[in-house]
Amino acid sequence: MTLPVGFLVELDRHTRVVDGGRALVGGFPTRLIRLTPRAQRLFTGRTLRVRDAASALLAERLLDLAMANPVVGSLPLPADPRYTVVVPVRDRPRQLARLLSSVGADHPVIVVDDASRHPKAVAAVAAEHGATLVTLTTNVGPAGARNAGLRLVSTPFVVFADSDIVPDQDTVPTLLRHFADPAVAMAVPRITGLPSAAPTWIERYENARSSLDLGAHPAGVRPGSPVSWASTACVVARVDALTEGFDERMRVGEDVDLCWRLIEQGRRVRYEPAAEAAHEHRTRADDWLLRKAVYGTGAHPLAERHPRFIAPAVFAPWSAALVTALLAQRRWSAPVAGVVLAGVTLKISRKLDGVGHPHHLAARLTVNGALAAVAQTSALFNRHWWPLTIVGCLASRRIRRAAAVAAVADIALEYRRDRAHLDPIRYGVARRLDDLAYGAGVWLSALKGRSTTALRPRITR
């Protein structure tokens, strides 16, 4: 599958043009690509337009390495842009009516009633909006409900939308443009918070850092990158790419599983924040905490299916050594950390031989890697390993210091980045409760599955 002529990509914000345009540094993991004089001439500033086989090959390489993203506004709609909307729902007629009003009646809509307790209310809403109703007598969960609707789709594309979602008018048309790339199997929008007149403090926290909000920057979805998974709360997909559908054995994490299976098959999944869909966040603390814990319980089923992708942290050998030295909190910790950083900087600079100012660039890359390693360690302390953190705090002063630094630094850095409409105290409380609930779900799933795969970091080169 080759990118068509006219396809436009732009270098990712993390990709650096170095050595006077003769090389690119970026991607996940970070790589150096040297450009031939011919390849350099293909660029206009930071953009590259496909003109022939050579430019298509380079553009695909940049997309695969997460060094560039499609310029979605420049891409055409598919030759046949017809789509069907599939809505899995169990009760919630008010939310269903709001969603069906937002998607309109210009496209087929299939509502799958997943054994509602009050099916007549759901049927009345579906009939009012002219939607096809599929009624399931047994509750099968979101995966099974979506599959039941998918089997009736006859259009080239399908839009899955949960009942608590409200897409913008241009959400689907914008996402459809990504399918100008024949390798794209699925495209997802940014999930924002549905505005409310008097949001609770939980809502304000969720509006700042919902689990479904993948950020403000476009990206290819790929494990080990900043956007490592995508939700199907709202998604556009090629019907012919979903031959296996969702895994109906999974009640949680079925969307992550589908996403990762598509990637393993060599297909692309795009995250496009230029398209948005609003989500009705939970407003009660108990309901919110339960949902976070439920998200965590998907860890073990995903670990069984995708053990390479599920690690809560991924370290290079040198970053694992750096973190270990810092956590030891001994007199030798700082000198050893310094030696590790110096050695890695020297090693990277040798790989950058021929690039202008290799030592300066290598130092920046090393510092970025070190900060990422420290951030992942902080997440382990606060989120995935918090039961071990509590036990360690009872036994060790050093672990208490490390845990305190991790908790406070995490809140301070994330609060500044998120710009939440919430005071720092309540933000910090919500942040820690978020981590505790999710981590509890991960541990419950690991104990139930009698496996530590979902809890083990991965060390890789």
C-alpha positions in Angstrom: 0.0 0.0 0.0 1.6 3.2 -1.2 0.7 6.8 -0.3 -1.1 8.6 -3.2 0.4 11.5 -5.1 -0.4 14.8 -3.3 -0.3 13.3 0.2 1.2 15.9 2.5 3.1 15.1 5.8 4.7 17.5 8.3 7.5 16.7 10.6 6.4 16.0 14.2 7.1 18.7 16.8 9.6 16.4 18.4 11.6 15.9 15.2 14.7 18.1 14.8 16.2 19.1 11.5 20.0 19.0 12.1 23.2 19.4 10.2 21.8 22.1 7.9 18.9 19.9 6.7 21.1 16.8 6.0 19.7 14.8 8.9 16.6 14.3 11.0 16.5 13.3 14.7 13.2 12.2 16.4 10.6 9.5 16.5 9.8 6.9 19.2 12.3 5.5 20.0 14.6 8.3 18.9 16.5 7.7 15.7 18.8 9.6 13.3 18.0 9.6 9.6 20.5 11.0 7.2 19.0 12.5 4.0 20.5 12.4 0.6 20.7 15.6 -1.4 17.7 14.3 -3.4 15.7 13.6 -0.3 16.5 17.1 1.1 15.1 18.7 -2.0 11.7 16.9 -1.4 11.1 19.1 1.7 9.4 22.5 1.7 10.3 23.8 5.1 9.1 21.0 7.5 6.6 19.5 5.0 7.0 16.8 2.4 4.5 16.2 -0.4 4.3 12.9 -2.2 5.2 13.4 -5.9 6.6 10.0 -6.9 7.7 6.6 -5.6 10.8 8.0 -3.8 8.9 10.7 -2.0 6.1 8.2 -1.1 8.7 5.9 0.4 10.3 8.6 2.5 6.9 9.9 3.7 5.9 6.3 4.7 9.2 5.9 6.5 8.7 9.1 8.5 5.1 8.0 9.4 6.2 4.6 10.5 9.0 6.1 12.7 6.6 8.7 14.3 8.8 11.4 12.9 6.0 13.0 10.8 2.2 13.3 10.7 -0.3 13.8 7.8 -1.5 17.4 7.3 -5.2 16.3 7.6 -6.6 19.6 6.2 -4.8 19.0 2.9 -6.0 15.4 2.4 -9.1 14.6 0.2 -12.1 12.6 1.3 -12.2 9.0 0.3 -13.7 8.3 -3.2 -16.6 6.6 -1.4 -17.0 8.3 2.0 -20.2 6.5 3.0 -20.4 5.4 6.7 -22.7 3.8 9.2 -22.9 4.9 12.8 -23.0 2.0 15.3 -24.1 2.9 18.9 -23.8 0.3 21.7 -26.1 1.2 24.6 -27.6 -0.1 27.7 -30.4 2.1 29.0 -29.4 5.8 29.1 -32.1 7.0 26.7 -31.4 10.7 27.5 -27.8 10.4 26.4 -28.8 8.3 23.4 -31.2 10.9 22.2 -28.6 13.6 22.5 -26.1 11.5 20.5 -28.5 10.6 17.7 -29.5 14.3 17.4 -25.8 15.2 16.9 -25.0 12.6 14.2 -28.1 13.5 12.1 -30.1 11.3 9.7 -27.9 11.6 6.6 -26.2 8.3 7.3 -27.5 4.9 8.4 -27.5 4.5 12.2 -27.7 1.2 14.1 -28.5 1.2 17.8 -27.6 -2.0 19.6 -29.5 -2.4 22.8 -27.3 -4.5 25.0 -30.1 -6.0 27.2 -31.4 -2.8 28.7 -33.4 -2.9 31.9 -35.9 -0.6 30.3 -35.7 -1.5 26.6 -38.9 0.4 25.6 -37.3 3.8 26.4 -34.3 2.9 24.2 -36.6 1.6 21.4 -38.6 4.8 21.5 -35.5 7.0 21.1 -34.2 4.9 18.2 -37.6 5.0 16.4 -37.8 8.8 16.9 -34.5 9.3 15.1 -35.1 6.7 12.4 -32.3 4.4 13.6 -32.2 0.6 13.1 -32.6 -1.1 16.4 -30.9 -4.4 17.3 -32.1 -5.8 20.6 -29.9 -8.3 22.5 -31.5 -10.4 25.1 -28.3 -11.1 27.0 -25.8 -8.4 28.1 -22.6 -9.1 26.1 -20.7 -5.9 26.9 -19.4 -3.2 24.5 -17.3 -5.5 22.4 -20.2 -7.9 21.6 -22.7 -5.0 21.1 -20.4 -3.3 18.6 -19.8 -6.5 16.7 -23.6 -7.1 16.5 -23.9 -3.7 14.8 -20.8 -4.2 12.7 -22.3 -7.3 11.1 -25.1 -5.3 9.6 -22.9 -2.5 8.1 -22.8 -2.4 4.3 -20.9 0.9 3.9 -17.1 1.2 3.4 -16.6 2.9 6.8 -18.1 2.5 10.3 -18.3 5.0 13.1 -18.5 3.6 16.6 -19.9 6.1 19.1 -20.8 5.5 22.7 -24.1 6.9 23.9 -22.3 9.4 26.2 -20.4 11.0 23.3 -21.4 14.1 21.3 -19.3 14.5 18.2 -18.8 17.9 16.4 -20.3 18.2 12.9 -16.9 18.1 11.3 -15.5 15.2 13.5 -16.3 12.4 11.1 -15.4 14.3 7.8 -12.1 15.3 9.3 -11.2 11.7 10.4 -12.3 10.3 7.0 -9.5 12.3 5.3 -6.9 10.1 7.1 -8.1 7.2 4.9 -6.3 8.8 2.0 -3.5 6.7 3.4 -4.4 3.2 2.4 -2.6 1.7 5.4 -4.8 3.6 7.9 -7.4 1.2 9.4 -8.7 3.5 12.1 -8.8 7.2 13.1 -9.8 8.6 16.4 -10.7 12.2 17.5 -9.7 14.0 20.7 -12.2 13.3 23.5 -13.0 16.4 25.4 -15.3 17.1 28.3 -19.0 17.9 27.7 -19.6 21.4 29.1 -21.9 21.7 32.1 -23.4 24.7 33.9 -21.9 23.9 37.3 -19.1 21.3 37.0 -18.0 19.4 40.1 -14.3 19.3 41.1 -14.2 15.8 39.7 -15.5 17.0 36.3 -13.0 19.9 36.3 -10.2 17.4 36.9 -11.5 15.1 34.2 -11.7 18.0 31.8 -8.0 18.6 32.4 -6.8 15.0 32.2 -9.4 12.5 31.3 -8.2 9.0 30.6 -9.8 9.3 27.1 -8.1 12.6 26.2 -4.9 11.8 24.3 -3.6 15.4 24.1 -3.5 18.3 21.8 -1.0 17.0 19.2 -1.6 14.6 16.3 0.2 11.3 16.4 0.3 7.8 15.1 -1.0 5.4 17.7 1.8 2.9 18.7 2.9 1.2 21.9 5.9 2.9 23.5 5.0 6.3 22.1 3.2 9.2 23.8 -0.1 8.0 22.2 0.2 4.2 22.9 -3.5 3.3 22.6 -6.8 4.7 21.4 -10.3 4.5 22.8 -13.2 3.5 20.6 -15.7 5.7 22.5 -15.7 7.5 19.1 -13.8 6.2 16.1 -13.9 5.9 12.4 -12.7 2.6 10.8 -12.5 0.8 7.5 -15.0 -2.1 7.7 -12.8 -4.4 5.7 -10.0 -3.9 8.3 -12.3 -5.2 11.1 -12.7 -8.7 9.9 -12.1 -10.1 13.4 -14.0 -7.4 15.1 -13.7 -6.8 18.9 -12.7 -9.6 21.2 -16.0 -10.4 22.9 -14.3 -12.1 25.8 -13.1 -8.7 27.0 -15.4 -6.4 29.0 -12.6 -3.9 29.5 -9.7 -2.9 27.2 -11.4 -4.3 24.1 -10.6 -1.1 22.3 -6.9 -1.2 23.2 -6.8 -4.8 22.1 -8.3 -4.0 18.7 -6.0 -1.0 18.2 -2.9 -3.1 19.0 -4.1 -6.0 16.8 -4.4 -3.6 13.9 -0.9 -2.3 14.5 0.5 -5.8 14.7 -1.1 -6.5 11.3 0.9 -3.6 9.8 -2.0 -1.2 9.7 -1.9 2.4 10.9 -4.1 4.0 13.6 -4.2 7.8 13.6 -5.0 10.2 16.5 -6.3 13.5 15.2 -7.0 16.2 17.8 -8.3 18.6 15.0 -11.4 16.4 15.2 -13.2 16.5 18.6 -16.0 14.7 20.4 -17.3 15.6 23.8 -17.7 13.1 26.5 -20.1 13.2 29.5 -17.7 12.7 32.4 -18.7 11.1 35.6 -19.6 13.7 38.3 -19.8 11.6 41.5 -16.5 10.6 43.2 -17.6 7.0 43.9 -18.7 6.4 40.3 -15.5 8.0 39.0 -13.2 6.0 41.2 -15.0 2.8 40.2 -14.6 3.5 36.5 -10.9 4.2 37.0 -10.5 0.9 38.8 -12.4 -0.9 36.1 -10.0 0.6 33.5 -7.2 -1.0 35.5 -8.7 -4.4 35.4 -8.1 -4.6 31.7 -4.4 -4.9 32.3 -4.1 -8.6 32.7 -6.3 -9.6 29.7 -4.2 -7.2 27.6 -1.0 -8.7 29.0 -2.2 -12.2 28.0 -2.8 -11.0 24.4 0.0 -8.4 24.0 2.8 -9.1 26.6 5.3 -6.9 24.6 3.0 -3.8 24.7 1.6 -3.8 28.3 4.7 -3.0 30.4 3.9 -0.1 32.8 7.4 1.3 32.1 10.1 0.7 29.4 13.7 1.4 30.3 16.9 1.3 28.3 19.7 -0.5 30.3 21.4 2.8 31.0 18.3 4.5 32.2 17.5 1.6 34.5 21.0 1.9 35.9 20.5 5.7 36.3 17.2 5.3 38.2 18.6 2.5 40.4 21.6 4.7 41.4 19.3 7.7 42.2 16.9 5.5 44.2 19.8 4.1 46.3 20.4 7.6 47.8 24.0 6.8 48.8 27.1 8.9 48.6 28.0 7.2 45.4 24.6 7.8 43.8 25.3 11.2 42.2 28.8 10.2 40.9 27.5 7.0 39.4 24.6 8.8 37.8 27.0 11.3 36.4 29.2 8.6 35.0 26.1 6.9 33.4 25.0 10.2 31.8 28.4 11.0 30.5 28.9 7.5 29.1 25.6 7.6 27.3 26.2 11.1 25.9 29.6 10.0 24.6 28.0 6.9 23.0 25.3 8.9 21.3 27.7 11.5 20.1 29.7 8.8 18.3 26.5 7.7 16.5 26.0 11.3 15.5 29.4 11.5 13.9 29.3 13.8 10.9 26.4 15.8 12.3 27.2 19.4 13.4 27.7 19.8 17.2 27.2 16.1 18.0 28.1 16.5 21.7 25.5 19.2 22.2 22.7 17.2 20.5 23.8 14.0 22.3 23.6 15.8 25.7 20.1 17.1 24.9 18.9 13.6 23.9 20.5 12.1 27.0 18.8 14.6 29.3 15.4 14.0 27.6 15.9 10.2 28.1 16.9 10.7 31.7 13.8 12.8 32.4 11.6 10.3 30.7 13.1 7.5 32.9 12.5 9.5 36.1 8.9 10.3 35.0 8.2 6.6 34.4 9.7 5.7 37.8 7.5 8.3 39.5 4.5 6.7 37.7 5.5 3.3 39.0 5.7 4.7 42.6 2.4 6.5 42.4 0.2 4.4 40.1 1.2 0.9 39.2 3.2 -0.1 42.2 1.5 1.9 45.0 0.8 -1.2 47.2 4.6 -1.9 47.1 5.3 1.7 47.7 3.2 1.7 50.9 5.0 -1.5 52.2 8.4 0.0 51.3 7.6 3.3 53.1 6.9 1.3 56.3 10.3 -0.3 56.1 12.6 2.2 54.6 13.4 5.9 55.1 14.9 6.1 51.6 11.7 4.8 50.0 9.7 7.3 52.0 11.8 10.1 50.7 11.6 8.8 47.1 7.8 8.3 47.3 7.3 11.8 48.7 9.4 13.4 46.0 7.6 11.4 43.3 4.2 12.3 44.6 4.8 16.1 45.1 6.9 16.5 41.9 4.3 14.7 39.8 1.5 16.9 41.1 3.5 20.1 40.6 4.6 19.3 37.0 1.2 17.9 35.9 -0.8 20.8 37.4 1.3 23.3 35.5 1.0 21.4 32.3 -2.8 20.6 32.5 -3.8 24.1 33.5 -6.8 22.7 35.3 -9.6 25.0 36.4 -9.1 23.6 39.9 -7.0 24.6 42.9 -3.8 22.7 43.5 -5.0 21.0 46.6 -8.1 19.4 45.1 -6.1 18.7 41.9 -3.5 16.9 43.9 -6.1 14.8 45.8 -7.8 13.9 42.5 -4.5 13.0 40.9 -3.6 10.6 43.7 -7.1 9.1 43.9 -6.9 8.5 40.1 -3.6 6.6 40.5 -4.8 4.6 43.5 -8.0 3.5 41.8 -6.4 2.6 38.5 -3.5 0.8 40.3 -5.9 -1.1 42.4 -7.6 -2.4 39.3 -4.3 -3.4 37.8 -3.4 -5.4 40.9 -6.8 -7.0 41.1 -6.5 -8.2 37.5 -2.9 -9.5 38.1 -4.0 -11.4 41.2 -7.0 -12.8 39.5 -4.9 -13.9 36.5 -2.0 -15.1 38.7 0.5 -13.2 36.6 2.8 -10.2 37.1 3.2 -9.5 33.4 1.1 -6.3 33.6 3.2 -5.0 36.5 6.7 -5.7 35.2 8.7 -3.0 33.5 10.5 -3.9 30.4 14.2 -3.2 29.7 15.0 -3.0 26.0 17.6 -1.6 23.7 
